Amino acid sequence: MIGRLGPMELVLILAIALVIVGPSKLPAMGEALGRGIKEFRAHTSGDGSKDNGQQ
């Protein structure tokens, strides 16, 4: 589904995000989203060295 998004759809999504969040908060939201994606990839890569389920 994501592979089918064209440039106009992405521009529309960014414009809606800009209206909802506002221009001052948009960079912080992007940073948080990128950090979340990075953590998700680290946990799903099968590494298991960071979180092995033990406390």
N, C-alpha and C positions, 0 to 999 in steps of 0.2 A: 504494500500500500504506500509506503513512504517513497519508494522508487518511482511512483507515478505522479509525484508532486512536481509541477513545472515551475518555472520562474515566476509566473504571475500569481500562482497560489502562495508561494513563499512570501512574495511582496505583500499580498493581502494579509497573511498571518502576521507578519511583522508590523504592518500598519495597525491592525486590531490590537496587538500587544502594546504598541506605542500609545494608543488612545486609552486603553484600560489602565496600564501601569503608569504611564507618564514618562517624559524624556529624562527626568533626573534619576529615576529608579531603574530604568531599562538596563544599563550596564551592570548593575549589581545583580539583577535577575539573571542576566546571561552568565555571569560569573558563577552564580550558585548552580545554575543548570549544568554548566560545564563540569563543575566539581562533582555534582551528583552522577553525571554520566561516567566520569573517570572512576569514581568509587564503585559504581555498578560493574564496569568492565573488569576492575581489579578483583572483585568478588566472584564474578562468573567465569574468570579465566581458568579456574581449576587450580590456582596456585595453592591456596589454603594455608599459606604460611602466616598470614596476618590474623585470620580468624579461624580457629580450629574448633570452636564450640565450647571451649573450656574457659572458666573464669578464674 
